Amino acid sequence: MKEDDVIIGKEIPVEEQEKIKDKIIDDDVDSTKLQFYEDLRKKVRSWTNTQLGPLGGKLGEYVFLLPDFFILVCRIAVDKRVSVKQKLLMGGVIAYVMMPIDLIPDFIPVLGFVDDLVLIVLGLNMILNELNPQIVLDNWSGEGEVLEHLKKITALAEQFLDKHLLNKIKNVLKKI
């Protein structure tokens, strides 16, 4: 009997333990089970390169950072070192990302999430001028250097996106 079984046995009847163990995801997941995500990334990269060219393909790759940036914005919104004004801006960004109505509808493959990504990045850029960058670094749990990602995504968005759409995204931030 493992130590975990003893701990579980004290809280949960033995007959329920097996049911629970069946529902728990094993930490030692076979890498082939995670291959789906890597295959999806390759398909998205291939599709965006084919449909949107190399520049669009790079933007598609950055869309995979959207969950990391969303978590970052959520963490900044509750960080005690962040001012109320900055928290309100981050709250507005969170609300926009969660809203079902977007400038680019989310059902459009890859491009549907670009407005969310760009809005988050521009929102973060707005508060970086007033915020200690260490707060952003402390709250980042994604891969790579967050500040470098912010610079690259901003530059790529300005090259790739229609100026009219980019201005709409900036106007959303101003309204927030």
Summary of the structure (lengths in Angstrom):
residues: 176
radius of gyration: 20.5
end to end distance: 56.2
largest distance: 64.5
contacts: 474
relative contact order: 0.12
helix: 76%
strand: 0%
